[in-house]
Structures are given as C-alpha cells and as structure tokens.
Amino acid sequence: MKIMDAIKIIDHSVYLVDGKELLCGDIAAQEAELSKRGLSGSREGTIAYSILNSHSVKKDEKKMQVRFDSLISHDITYVGIIQTARASGLKEFPVPYALTNCHNSLCAVGGTINEDDHVFGLSAAKKYGGIYVPANQAVIHQYAREMMTKCGSMILGSDSHTRYGAMGTMGVGEGGPELVKQLLRNTWDVTPPQVALIYLENAPKKGVGPHDVAIALCTAVFKKGLVTNKVLEFAGPGVKNLSMDFRIGIDVMTTETACLSSIWETDETVKSFYTVHGRPEDFKELKPEKAAKYDMAVRIDLSKIESMIALPFHPSNGYSIHELQDNPSILKEVEEAAKAQFGDKVNFSLKDKVKDGKIFVDQGVIAGCAGGMFENVCEAAAILENGSTGDGYFSLSVYPSSVPVNLALIKNGTEQKLLEAGAVFKPCFCGPCFGAGDVPANNGLSIRHTTRNFPNREGSKPGDGQLSCVALVDARSIAATALNHGALTAATDVSIPEYDKTYTFDKGVYDRRVYNGFKKAQPDYELKLGPNITDWPSMYELSDNLLLKLAAVLQDEVTTTDELIPSGETSSYRSNPLRLSQFALSRREPMYVKRAEAVAAEEAKRRKGSSEEVLSVLKKVCCNAEETEKNTQFGSCVFAKRPGDGSAREQAASCQKVLGGFANICYEFATKRYRSNCINWGILPFTIDRSTAFDYDNGDYVFVPGIRDAIQNGKEEIPAKVIAKDGVHDITLFVKGLTDEEKQIILDGCLMNYYKNKH
C-alpha cells in the first residue's frame, strides 16, 4: 500500500454540508454549489470554533483569550507548575485540577525523590483544592477520558498528548507556565487557528487498528507541515464505523501531526461511552453547522489502510508492514539517520534483524494512553489465545491504561489469555513512552503501541555508546508478531477470532483511592517539601541590550524537546531546576551545559562590575563599549532550524533559562507550545528568514542593541550583529506576533517575575 492511495490531501478551503458531504472542486465551484442550495458557510460553522468561541473571554480577530474548564498534569510537571504558581500568588485552584502520578512512579534513580514529589502532590491537592490520582491508578490521559471530559468543554494539560477530541472535548497540551496562567485566572492566548477537516469514509478492514490509521495520517501530513498549529476536526460517514477506543487511539496521536488540538463529531457511540462511565449528563451532540468551511481537508479511506509500521525515529516515518517486508533495505535509511545524528558514538545496525527473508524484532510493548486501552488489549489476546510468544529473546509487555481497564481485562479473561501466551502485565505507567521501562538491549529493535519513537525515547544512552530504537506498530500487529515469536507480522495476515467487546467501568476503584478536594481547599495545610524540591533561582528583567553567545548550533531539520531535555531518568530531578538543567542537550550536544555555564559566570562578573569577555566583544561593534556594557545582558543562545517538536515539557525551555540562556534563534518554531514555553521563561523567540544562511558556530556572538525598546514598542524586525571568527556580519532577527502580555513577560524576565510585579 502506498499511503497516498488511502489518503488524499486537499490543500485549499473546502465546505462540508450536513456533516457528511464534502464538496469537490475549487473554492469558487464549491461556493456556487452552496449558493444553488441556498446555503453559505464559514469557519465559525465548525465544531472547533463553536467551542473556542464559547471559551474565549474576549472577542478579538487577532487573538483569542481562552479559559479552560479543567486542568491536568503528571508527576514530571506538576511540582514545577505549583511552585511557579505559588511564587506568583496562588491561593486556590479555580477549576478542577488533577495531579496524576504515572510518569516517574517506577524510576529507580534518585533515592526518595520520586515519592517525595508524590507526597508533595497530595499535600498540594489538599492545600489548594485539587484532585490527586495515586501512582499506578491510571495514565494521565485515560483518567481524563474516564472522569473529566465533557462534550463541548476544554481541558489544558501539561503533556503534549492532551487530546480528548473523540469525547467531544478540545484538549490542548502546553508547557507548565500556561497552566500557571489558568491557575491565576489568566488566559491562554492563541491566534485564531485554522481548522483542517479530517474526512473519514468507509470502514477499516479486519486486523487494522487505530495506530495504523494514525501512522498513515502522520506520515501524510507531518513532514510537509500541512496541519501545523491547526485544529483537526474529524467528521464524515466513516466516523460511525469506528468504536470509541478506535477513535481515541487515532485522536491521541494527532499530536504527532504538530496540530494544535482536535475535535470529533459526537454520536450514539460517544453517548454510550458517557453512559458506561456513569456520566450521561456530560454528553451532547456536536456536529458542524449545515455548511461549514475548513481551511483544508485530509480525506481518509479507512478501507484502504493496511497494517502499518512507523520506523525510527519519528511517527511520520510510516510504511505498510507488507511494503517493508517486500523491501527490507528500507531499514538502511534508519541506519543512515542514526549515523547522521550520532556519528561514531554508537555502532548501530539493523541488518541483523533480517533473517531468512523475515524481519525479527526483539520486543513488543502495548502501553499507555495510546496502546493500553481495553479494546486493543482484548484484540491482542484474541490473536494470541492458545498461542505462545516463544522462549527466545522476544518479549511482550502490556501496560493497561488504568486500573478500571485492568479490572475489566481480568473479569473478561483477557489478562489470563495473554499471561498464558507468555505476555507480562505491568502497572498503569507511562514509562515505555519516554524511556523509563522495558529499555531494549543495545542495538535492539522494539515495536510498540505507544505515542513516540524519537531517538532515546526507549531509554538508551548514545553518549555512553548505547543505542536501541523503537518502531510504532498497532497492538494487533504486535500480537501477530508475538504469535510468530518476533517475526514482524501484519495483523491482517493472521486469523482474529471474535471476542466480547462489552466494557464495564468500575468507578469504585477511583472512589476508594483518588483524593478529590476540588472546592475543599485547606489554606493552612502544610506543603510537604522533600529535600530535592527547590524554588526557582532568581531571574532578571531584560536589559537595554543583549549579547548572546552561541552554546549549541543544531543543523538538523527538526529538533525535538527530547533532545533539548532528555526524558527517562533525567526527569527524576524534575523538581530541582539546577540539577535537572545539567541534562540539557546532554544526548545531542554534550558540551552545551559547560558552555552555557561559562557564559552565566561571565554575566555574573558583569553584574558585579565588568566582564573582560563582554567588553572585548562590545569593542568590536560599539564606540563606547564601557558604557554599553552596563546595560548589556550577556546570555547563551541555542540555534536550531525548527526546534520544539514533541513533548510539551516546559523543562526544554526552563533548563536553558536556569543555565543563563536568553534566546533561541531559528527559522521557525515546530510547535506553538515550545515557543510559548520560551516566552514564559523570558527566552527571546527569535526567527530569521529562510533565505538567511546561519553558518555560524559555537562560540560566535550575536549582539542585539536596543532589544528592550524593540520589545516594548512592538518592533518585529530587529537588526543585529554576528561577531564571528571571520569578522562582523549583519543579521535581521524577527519577533513576530507577541501579545502585550507576552511582551511584558519577556521584559520582566519570566512569567514569575511578571506576576510578582503585578502584585
């Protein structure tokens, strides 16, 4: 299968009539057809805009100011969020805020610090009136699906896979500072987004699962940036042919397209979901208006989707399993990508995975918010019933998405079937998604129904000569592969018996374990601060001028947040900004921290009197260097072509700031959320024109005179000087589209300073 046989891109405006009929032809022909029918339509007729408009506190053509109905965070992020909000004047959580503990609950490093954070979380829930979900009860997004979604509502989460569109809820994943703003009753400010229609038709063939559809979609749109920062709206006659779990499985992966959010039309299937979960009142029908206008469309023929595999190192690196089997030389592309990124640091080869014309993998994992759902696990069990995973190196691990899901799997016999086949069941934990569980052996290839397969996402350490990798595969094909003892097999090639799809949700599990303190704040309750939980260091307001020293120059086409701050065991130090910052860019540019710290040391000298380094550089571009130095901040800078794809974790930006970083320079930011993280931490989000060559190196300087005045007065085009080894060069930097609030945050030095100054 060629992906474009199943997916057609319509890269211009389209109209959808009655939620089912997609008009064809150019926009003029479509509007003529609408006129014949006595209809007209606009973007306001989409489900997306009906929800956005109802949540925006200010009607503004240039900027929407949104307040969310509820918030959710996991234990990588909530300590930093609460510490920031606390320093900014937090008294009580104004909306339901769930603190889940699904990311680092099983990390083995760091002594007591993981559980110290959980104790802090419960104490914060009691003090400020929050919801506390103990470790291993549920992964973050499954808890939100089961307990927090409502049709027509909006949820903001500090995790990039905050996607609840299939339940009729617009979920947005942002960095922690955006949640701080909501906790302080401020707003999420966003340029009115474009809306892309994801038009579904027909039904998937037997053996094809949600990950297959998601991988095909990501492959079709990501590399060309077709839906970047758009809202994806799912509609069309094919929606009714998908179960709830199937819809959710596609929806959660929309993050990997780089879209802003997602929303689906709702129907009887969604109504049944809310009824099963004991919340029938939270359902309402959502559908586009009679005629709705979309900025583009992606037309997916579900019947033509085949069993897929997303090869390392991105979910958009998709092929059908049959295509890979027919041409295993495709694996060489992965080897070349590893060589390009890691050079001679690792000895990596996938040639040894091909034996007797078959591709053998070392490990299968079904886990988390994408894979660990009831239907995925049930169908995997149906495939493996009376079979065996074998006694070789291949292993199969299953992580249910929540205890209620796990309980249902026990009650209907699914868990027994999988255990008898040789699978291992593990707790509700996000570990395999970010490198904290089931790390394969060096040069291993793991196939996973999880959300991401970026480099190091499986937990290996290329800096130490270790490299394994992950390919994304649907749970059904993972089970088929397990049945064949690790030989990669498409689920469409095996027999899949029918199984009982009846799901019973037991809310009592949560009633007995989850602390719900919303509207029950106890202001006098003492926060439990373990020895690793520290306050943020002091940060200073932006000076008149800015001198930057390049501490990392990354020429990759895309730089992920996993590269900017690696996941896995590094996140054990998430509550200690100084210790965590030591891991910044450690797997991509190991010298970055030392370079940034050296710049910070010089800035400390300058603040106390004078820095010889700063003075000598300024003499190359200023007449009165001694006077200019007094008002010139010195900080480190990262250049990357397109930074910020991937996780929403704010640490990608905050670690730079803690190390004395003051700017990013890039051609464009990969995601809104990373750019917002930079702004909220007082890091200037500079862009340059695509035609501008940035062939400078670590140790070169960029001088930006009058930067404070430029930001204060909304200047978007800023002249600067590059002081390189071969002389001084002019460069034009851009800072586009800042809101008044964002300008002030940058001027104040960070979001915390902004709120302190307001009080």
C-alpha positions in Angstrom: 0.0 0.0 0.0 1.1 3.5 -0.8 -0.2 5.8 1.9 -1.5 8.3 -0.7 -3.7 5.5 -2.1 -5.7 5.8 1.2 -5.2 9.4 2.0 -5.9 12.4 -0.2 -4.8 15.9 0.7 -7.0 18.8 -0.3 -4.7 21.8 0.3 -7.3 24.5 -0.1 -10.5 25.6 1.6 -13.4 23.1 1.5 -17.0 23.0 2.6 -18.7 20.2 4.4 -22.5 20.0 4.0 -24.7 18.3 6.6 -21.6 16.9 8.3 -21.3 14.2 5.6 -21.0 15.6 2.1 -17.6 17.0 1.1 -17.9 19.4 -1.8 -15.4 19.0 -4.6 -13.7 21.4 -7.0 -12.1 24.8 -6.4 -13.5 27.2 -3.8 -15.4 29.1 -6.4 -17.2 26.0 -7.7 -18.0 25.0 -4.1 -19.5 28.4 -3.2 -21.5 28.3 -6.4 -22.9 24.9 -5.4 -23.7 26.3 -1.9 -25.5 29.2 -3.5 -27.7 26.9 -5.6 -28.7 25.2 -2.3 -29.4 28.5 -0.6 -26.5 27.9 1.8 -23.5 29.8 3.0 -20.8 28.8 5.4 -17.8 30.0 7.3 -15.1 28.7 9.7 -17.5 29.7 12.5 -19.7 26.8 11.5 -17.1 24.2 12.6 -17.3 22.4 15.9 -13.9 23.7 16.7 -15.0 27.3 16.6 -18.2 26.7 18.4 -16.1 25.5 21.3 -13.3 28.1 21.0 -15.7 31.0 20.8 -17.6 29.8 23.9 -14.4 29.7 25.9 -12.8 32.9 24.7 -13.4 35.7 27.2 -12.6 38.4 24.7 -13.7 38.5 21.1 -10.7 39.6 19.0 -9.9 38.9 15.4 -6.2 38.7 16.1 -6.1 36.8 19.4 -8.4 34.5 21.3 -8.2 34.6 25.1 -9.3 31.2 26.4 -10.2 29.9 29.8 -10.3 26.2 30.2 -12.8 24.1 32.2 -10.2 21.9 33.9 -6.5 21.2 34.0 -4.4 18.0 34.3 -0.7 17.3 34.9 1.5 14.3 35.7 4.4 13.9 38.1 7.0 15.2 35.7 5.4 18.6 35.6 3.1 19.4 38.5 5.7 20.2 41.1 7.2 22.9 38.9 3.8 24.3 38.0 2.6 24.5 41.6 5.9 26.0 42.7 5.7 28.7 40.0 2.0 29.4 40.7 2.8 29.6 44.4 5.6 32.1 43.8 3.1 34.1 41.7 0.4 34.4 44.3 -1.7 31.2 44.0 -4.3 30.8 46.8 -6.7 28.1 45.5 -7.2 26.1 42.3 -10.0 27.9 40.5 -11.0 24.9 38.3 -10.7 21.1 38.7 -7.0 20.3 38.5 -6.0 16.6 38.5 -2.4 15.6 39.6 -1.7 12.2 38.2 1.3 10.0 39.0 2.0 7.9 36.0 5.4 9.0 34.7 8.1 8.5 37.3 6.4 6.3 39.8 8.8 3.4 38.9 12.1 5.2 38.3 14.9 3.6 40.2 17.3 6.5 40.5 17.4 9.5 42.8 16.7 7.9 46.2 13.4 9.1 47.7 12.9 12.0 45.3 10.2 10.4 43.1 7.9 9.5 46.0 8.8 12.9 47.7 7.1 14.5 44.7 4.0 12.4 45.1 3.8 13.4 48.8 4.1 17.0 47.6 1.3 16.4 45.1 -1.1 15.1 47.7 -0.3 17.9 50.1 -0.8 20.5 47.3 -4.2 18.9 46.4 -5.3 19.3 50.0 -3.9 22.8 50.4 -5.2 24.3 47.1 -8.3 22.0 46.4 -7.1 19.6 43.8 -7.6 16.0 42.6 -4.8 13.6 43.4 -4.6 10.3 41.5 -2.1 7.9 43.2 0.7 6.2 41.4 -0.3 3.3 39.0 -4.0 4.1 39.2 -4.2 5.5 35.7 -2.1 7.1 33.0 -2.8 10.8 32.7 -5.0 10.8 29.6 -7.0 7.8 30.5 -8.0 9.3 33.8 -9.1 12.5 31.9 -11.2 10.4 29.5 -12.9 8.4 32.2 -13.5 11.2 34.7 -13.0 14.7 33.3 -14.2 15.1 29.7 -17.5 16.7 28.7 -18.9 17.3 25.3 -18.2 20.9 24.4 -15.6 21.5 27.1 -11.9 22.3 27.0 -9.0 20.8 29.1 -5.5 22.1 29.3 -2.8 19.6 30.2 1.0 19.9 30.7 1.6 17.0 28.4 1.6 17.2 24.6 -0.8 14.3 24.1 -3.6 16.1 25.8 -6.2 15.1 23.2 -9.8 14.3 24.0 -11.5 15.2 20.8 -13.1 11.8 20.4 -15.1 12.5 23.6 -16.2 15.9 22.3 -13.6 17.8 24.4 -10.9 20.0 23.0 -7.7 19.1 24.7 -4.6 21.2 24.4 -1.1 20.3 25.6 1.1 23.1 26.7 4.1 23.8 28.9 3.6 24.3 32.6 3.6 28.1 32.6 0.4 28.1 30.5 -1.3 26.1 33.3 0.1 28.6 35.8 -1.7 31.3 33.9 -5.0 29.4 34.2 -4.5 28.8 37.9 -4.1 32.5 38.3 -7.3 33.1 36.2 -5.4 34.5 33.3 -5.9 33.3 29.7 -4.4 31.1 27.0 -3.8 33.5 24.2 -3.8 32.0 20.7 -4.1 33.4 17.2 -7.4 32.1 15.8 -6.4 28.8 14.3 -7.1 27.3 11.0 -9.2 24.2 11.0 -8.4 21.1 8.9 -11.2 18.7 8.2 -10.2 15.0 8.6 -12.9 13.4 6.5 -13.4 9.7 7.2 -15.1 7.3 4.9 -15.8 3.6 4.8 -14.6 1.2 7.5 -11.2 -0.4 8.4 -10.6 -4.0 7.4 -10.2 -6.7 10.0 -6.8 -6.6 11.7 -6.3 -2.8 11.1 -6.3 -0.8 14.3 -6.2 2.8 15.3 -2.4 3.1 15.3 -2.4 2.0 11.7 -4.7 4.9 10.8 -2.8 7.3 13.0 0.6 6.4 11.5 -0.7 6.8 8.0 -2.1 10.2 8.8 1.1 11.4 10.5 3.1 10.2 7.5 0.9 12.0 5.1 1.0 15.4 6.7 3.9 15.9 9.2 6.9 16.4 7.0 5.2 19.0 4.8 3.8 20.8 7.9 0.4 20.7 6.4 -1.6 20.8 9.7 0.9 22.5 11.9 -0.9 24.5 14.6 -4.3 23.8 13.1 -7.2 22.2 14.8 -8.1 18.8 13.3 -11.9 18.2 13.1 -13.0 14.7 12.4 -16.2 14.1 10.6 -17.7 12.2 7.7 -19.6 9.0 7.1 -16.7 6.8 8.3 -16.9 8.0 11.9 -19.9 5.9 12.7 -17.9 2.8 11.7 -15.3 3.3 14.5 -15.6 2.2 18.1 -14.9 4.6 20.9 -11.5 3.1 21.6 -10.6 3.2 17.9 -11.5 6.9 17.7 -9.5 7.6 20.9 -6.5 5.7 19.5 -6.4 7.9 16.4 -7.1 11.1 18.3 -4.3 10.8 20.8 -1.8 10.5 18.0 -2.9 13.8 16.4 -0.2 15.4 18.5 2.4 13.8 16.2 1.0 15.8 13.2 2.0 19.0 15.1 -1.6 20.2 15.2 -2.9 22.5 17.9 -5.8 20.4 19.1 -8.5 18.1 17.8 -12.3 17.6 17.9 -14.7 15.0 16.6 -18.4 15.0 15.8 -20.3 13.1 18.6 -22.9 10.4 18.1 -24.6 7.4 19.8 -21.2 5.8 20.3 -20.0 8.7 22.3 -23.3 8.8 24.2 -22.8 5.2 25.1 -19.3 6.0 26.4 -20.5 8.6 28.8 -23.4 6.3 29.9 -21.0 3.4 30.6 -18.8 5.8 32.6 -21.7 6.9 34.7 -21.8 10.4 33.3 -24.7 10.5 30.8 -25.3 14.2 31.6 -21.8 15.1 30.1 -22.9 14.0 26.6 -24.3 16.4 24.0 -24.4 16.1 20.2 -21.7 18.0 18.5 -21.7 18.5 14.7 -20.7 21.1 12.2 -23.4 23.5 11.0 -25.4 22.9 7.9 -22.4 24.3 5.8 -19.0 24.6 7.5 -15.9 25.9 5.9 -12.5 24.4 6.5 -9.1 25.7 5.6 -8.0 22.3 4.1 -9.1 18.7 4.2 -7.5 15.2 4.6 -9.7 12.6 3.1 -9.0 9.1 4.6 -10.5 6.0 3.0 -10.4 3.7 6.1 -10.9 0.6 4.0 -7.6 1.1 2.2 -5.5 1.5 5.4 -3.2 -1.5 6.0 -1.2 -2.7 8.9 1.5 -0.1 9.4 4.9 0.5 11.0 6.5 3.8 11.8 10.2 3.2 11.6 12.7 5.0 13.9 13.0 7.9 14.6 9.6 9.6 14.1 5.9 8.6 14.0 5.7 10.0 10.5 8.3 7.6 9.1 5.5 5.2 8.1 5.3 2.3 5.8 2.9 -0.6 5.4 4.3 -3.8 7.0 3.9 -5.5 3.7 6.0 -2.8 2.0 8.8 -3.2 4.5 8.7 -7.0 4.2 8.9 -6.7 0.4 11.8 -4.2 0.7 13.8 -4.7 3.9 16.5 -2.4 2.5 14.3 0.5 3.8 16.0 -0.3 7.2 19.2 1.2 5.8 17.5 4.6 6.0 17.2 4.2 9.7 20.9 3.2 10.0 21.8 6.3 8.0 19.7 8.5 10.2 21.4 7.1 13.3 24.8 7.7 11.7 23.9 11.2 10.8 22.8 12.1 14.3 25.2 10.1 16.5 28.2 9.7 14.2 30.8 7.3 15.6 29.4 7.4 19.1 27.5 4.2 18.5 27.8 1.1 16.5 24.2 0.6 15.2 22.9 -1.8 12.6 19.5 -3.2 11.7 20.9 -5.7 9.1 21.0 -8.4 11.7 17.2 -8.1 12.1 16.7 -9.7 8.6 16.9 -13.5 8.7 15.8 -15.8 6.0 13.8 -13.1 4.4 12.0 -12.1 7.6 12.4 -9.1 9.8 12.8 -10.1 13.5 12.2 -7.7 16.4 13.4 -8.1 19.9 10.5 -6.8 21.9 6.8 -5.9 21.8 5.1 -3.3 24.1 1.4 -2.3 24.3 1.2 0.6 26.7 -0.1 3.9 27.8 -2.7 6.3 26.6 -2.5 5.0 23.0 -1.9 1.3 23.4 -3.2 0.2 26.8 -6.9 0.6 26.1 -9.4 -2.1 26.6 -10.2 -3.0 23.0 -6.5 -3.0 21.9 -5.6 -5.5 24.6 -8.6 -7.6 24.1 -7.9 -8.0 20.4 -4.2 -8.7 21.1 -5.4 -11.5 23.4 -7.8 -12.9 20.8 -4.9 -13.2 18.3 -2.6 -14.9 20.9 -5.2 -17.2 22.5 -3.7 -20.7 22.7 -0.5 -19.4 21.1 2.9 -18.5 22.6 5.3 -15.7 22.5 8.1 -18.3 22.4 11.1 -19.0 24.6 13.6 -16.9 22.7 14.8 -13.3 23.3 11.5 -11.7 22.1 9.3 -10.5 25.0 5.8 -8.9 25.1 4.8 -6.5 27.9 1.3 -5.0 28.4 0.6 -1.9 30.5 -3.2 -1.2 30.9 -4.2 2.4 30.7 -6.0 2.4 34.1 -6.9 0.2 37.0 -10.6 0.2 35.8 -9.4 -1.0 32.4 -7.2 -3.6 34.0 -10.0 -4.8 36.2 -12.3 -5.2 33.1 -9.5 -7.2 31.4 -9.3 -9.5 34.4 -13.0 -10.0 34.6 -13.5 -11.0 30.9 -10.5 -13.3 30.9 -8.3 -11.3 28.6 -5.4 -11.0 31.1 -5.4 -14.7 31.6 -5.2 -15.4 27.9 -2.2 -13.1 27.5 -0.4 -14.4 30.6 -0.9 -18.0 29.3 0.6 -17.0 26.0 3.7 -15.6 27.7 3.0 -11.9 28.0 3.8 -9.9 31.1 1.4 -7.5 32.6 2.7 -4.4 34.3 1.2 -1.4 36.2 -0.6 1.6 34.7 2.5 3.6 33.9 3.7 5.8 31.0 7.3 4.5 31.2 7.7 2.8 27.8 6.6 6.1 26.1 9.6 8.0 27.4 12.3 5.6 28.3 11.6 4.5 31.9 10.5 1.0 31.3 11.4 -2.0 29.1 14.6 -0.5 27.7 15.8 -2.9 24.9 19.3 -4.2 24.7 21.9 -2.3 22.8 21.1 -2.4 19.0 17.7 -3.8 19.9 14.5 -3.0 17.9 11.3 -2.7 19.9 7.8 -2.5 18.3 5.4 -0.5 20.5 1.9 0.7 20.5 2.9 3.9 22.3 2.9 7.5 21.1 6.5 8.2 20.1 9.7 6.7 18.8 12.1 9.6 18.9 15.8 8.8 19.5 16.5 7.8 23.1 12.7 7.7 23.8 13.2 4.0 24.6 15.8 4.8 27.3 19.1 4.1 25.6 22.1 6.4 26.0 24.0 7.1 22.8 26.5 9.2 24.7 27.6 6.0 26.6 27.8 4.0 23.3 24.3 2.5 23.7 21.6 2.8 21.1 18.4 0.8 20.7 15.3 2.0 18.8 11.5 1.8 18.6 9.2 1.3 15.7 5.5 2.1 16.3 3.1 -0.7 15.5 -0.6 -1.3 16.4 -1.3 -3.7 19.2 -2.9 -6.2 16.7 0.2 -6.5 14.7 2.4 -6.6 17.8 0.3 -9.6 18.9 0.6 -11.2 15.5 4.4 -10.7 15.7 4.4 -12.3 19.1 2.5 -15.2 17.8 5.4 -15.7 15.3 8.0 -15.3 18.1 9.2 -11.9 16.9 9.0 -12.2 13.2 7.3 -9.0 12.1 3.8 -9.9 11.0 0.8 -7.8 9.9 -2.4 -8.5 11.8 -4.2 -8.6 8.5 -2.2 -11.8 7.8 -3.5 -13.8 10.8 -6.8 -15.1 11.9 -8.6 -12.9 14.5 -11.4 -14.6 16.4 -14.4 -12.6 17.6 -14.3 -11.6 21.2 -16.6 -9.9 23.7 -16.3 -6.1 23.3 -18.5 -5.4 26.3 -16.8 -3.0 28.7 -17.9 -2.3 32.3 -16.4 0.7 34.1 -16.0 0.4 37.9 -15.8 3.9 39.2 -15.5 2.5 42.8 -11.8 1.9 42.1 -11.3 5.7 42.0 -13.8 6.5 44.7 -11.7 4.4 47.1 -8.2 5.7 46.1 -8.4 9.1 44.4 -8.4 12.2 46.6 -10.9 14.8 45.2 -10.5 18.1 47.1 -11.9 20.5 44.5 -13.7 23.4 46.2 -12.3 22.0 49.5 -9.1 23.9 49.8 -7.3 23.9 53.1 -5.2 27.0 53.1 -3.4 26.2 56.4 -2.4 22.7 55.2 1.4 22.4 55.1 3.1 21.6 51.8 5.4 18.5 52.1 8.7 19.6 50.6 11.3 16.9 50.2 15.0 17.7 50.0 15.0 17.7 46.2 12.1 20.1 45.8 13.7 23.6 45.4 12.5 27.0 44.5 13.3 28.6 41.1 16.5 30.7 41.1 16.3 34.5 40.7 15.8 35.7 37.2 16.5 39.3 36.0 14.5 41.6 33.8 15.6 42.2 30.2 18.3 44.8 29.8 18.5 47.5 27.2 20.9 45.5 25.0 21.6 41.8 24.6 24.8 40.0 23.8 24.3 36.3 23.0 27.0 33.6 22.8 26.1 30.5 20.7 26.3 27.5 23.0 24.6 25.0 20.7 24.2 25.2 16.9 21.9 22.4 15.7 21.6 22.0 11.9 19.1 19.1 12.0 15.8 19.8 10.1 13.8 19.3 13.4 15.0 19.4 17.0 12.7 17.7 19.5 12.1 18.7 23.1 13.5 15.2 23.9 16.8 16.4 22.6 16.6 19.8 24.4 16.0 18.0 27.7 16.0 14.2 27.6 13.3 12.1 29.2 13.7 9.0 31.2 15.8 9.0 34.4 16.7 12.7 33.9 13.2 13.6 34.9 13.8 12.3 38.4 15.3 15.7 39.0 12.2 17.5 37.7 11.7 19.3 41.0 15.2 20.6 41.3 15.8 23.1 38.4 19.5 23.4 38.9 20.1 19.6 38.9 17.8 19.0 36.0 19.4 21.7 33.9 22.6 19.6 33.9 21.0 17.2 31.5 20.0 19.9 28.9 21.0 18.8 25.4 23.1 16.1 27.0 22.4 13.5 24.4 22.6 15.9 21.5 25.2 18.4 22.3 27.1 17.2 25.5 29.2 20.4 25.8 26.2 22.7 25.9 25.9 22.8 29.7 29.6 23.7 30.2 29.4 26.4 27.5 26.2 27.9 28.9 27.6 27.8 32.5 30.7 29.7 31.3 28.5 32.4 29.8 26.5 32.6 33.0 29.7 33.0 35.0 30.7 35.9 32.8 27.3 37.5 33.2 27.7 37.3 37.0 31.0 39.1 36.7 29.4 41.8 34.5 26.6 42.3 37.0 29.2 42.8 39.8 31.3 45.3 37.8 32.7 44.2 34.4 33.5 41.2 32.3 36.6 41.2 30.1 34.9 38.9 27.6 31.8 41.0 27.2 33.9 44.2 27.0 36.2 42.8 24.3 33.3 41.7 22.1 31.4 45.0 22.5 34.6 46.9 21.4 34.2 45.2 18.0 30.7 46.7 17.5 30.4 49.8 19.8 32.1 53.1 20.1 31.6 53.4 23.8 31.9 49.7 24.9 32.5 50.5 28.6 29.2 52.4 28.9 27.3 50.0 26.8 28.4 47.0 28.9 26.5 48.4 31.9 23.2 47.9 30.1 24.0 44.8 28.1 22.9 41.4 29.3 25.1 38.5 28.5 23.5 35.1 27.9 23.8 31.9 26.0 21.8 31.1 22.9 20.7 28.0 21.0 20.3 27.9 17.3 18.1 25.2 15.7 16.4 25.2 12.4 13.0 24.1 13.7 13.0 23.4 17.5 10.3 22.2 19.7 8.7 19.2 18.1 7.4 16.6 20.6 6.7 16.8 24.3 5.1 19.9 25.9 7.6 19.7 28.8 8.5 23.2 29.9 11.9 22.0 31.1 13.1 22.2 27.5 13.0 26.0 27.9 13.4 26.4 31.7 16.6 24.5 31.8 18.1 26.9 29.2 17.0 29.8 31.3 18.3 28.4 34.5 21.7 28.0 32.7 21.6 31.6 31.7 20.0 31.2 28.3 18.3 34.3 26.9 17.3 33.4 23.3 16.6 30.8 20.7 17.3 31.6 17.0 15.5 29.5 14.4 13.8 29.6 11.0 10.5 28.6 12.7 9.3 27.0 15.9 8.0 23.5 15.3 5.1 24.0 17.8 3.3 26.8 19.4 3.7 25.2 22.8 7.5 25.3 22.7 7.5 28.9 21.6 5.2 29.7 24.4 7.5 27.9 26.9 10.4 30.0 25.7 8.4 33.3 26.1 7.1 32.3 29.5 10.7 31.7 30.7 11.9 35.0 29.3 13.7 33.4 26.4 13.5 35.6 23.3 11.9 33.6 20.4 14.0 35.0 17.5 13.4 33.8 14.0 15.3 34.5 10.8 14.3 34.4 7.2 14.5 31.1 5.4 16.9 32.6 2.9 19.3 33.6 5.6 22.2 31.2 5.9 23.1 30.6 9.5 26.6 29.1 9.1 28.0 30.3 12.4 29.4 28.1 15.1 29.6 27.6 18.9 31.5 30.5 20.5 30.3 33.1 18.0 28.3 36.1 19.4 25.1 37.9 18.4 24.7 41.5 19.6 21.2 42.8 19.7 21.2 46.6 20.6 18.1 48.2 21.8 16.3 44.9 22.4 14.3 46.2 25.4 13.0 49.2 23.4 12.2 46.9 20.5 10.1 44.5 22.5 8.4 47.3 24.5 7.4 49.1 21.3 6.3 46.0 19.4 9.1 46.2 16.8 9.0 42.8 14.9 12.1 43.4 12.7 15.3 43.8 14.7 18.7 44.5 13.3 21.6 42.7 15.0 25.3 41.9 14.5 27.0 38.5 14.4 30.6 38.6 15.8 32.1 35.5 14.3 35.6 34.3 14.0 35.9 35.7 10.5 34.5 39.2 11.3 31.3 41.1 12.0 28.1 40.3 9.9 24.7 41.9 9.8 21.7 39.8 10.5 18.0 40.6 10.8 16.1 38.9 13.7 12.3 38.8 13.9 10.0 38.6 16.9 6.5 38.3 15.5 3.1 38.3 16.9 3.7 38.9 20.6 0.7 39.8 22.7 1.0 42.7 25.2 1.2 40.2 28.0 4.0 38.2 26.3 5.9 41.4 25.7 5.7 42.2 29.4 6.7 38.7 30.4 9.9 39.0 28.3 10.6 42.5 29.7 10.2 41.2 33.2 12.4 38.3 32.6 9.9 35.4 33.1 6.3 34.7 34.0 7.1 34.5 37.7 8.6 38.0 37.7 5.6 39.2 35.7 3.1 38.1 38.3 5.3 39.4 41.2 5.4 42.8 39.5 1.7 42.7 39.1 1.2 42.2 42.8 
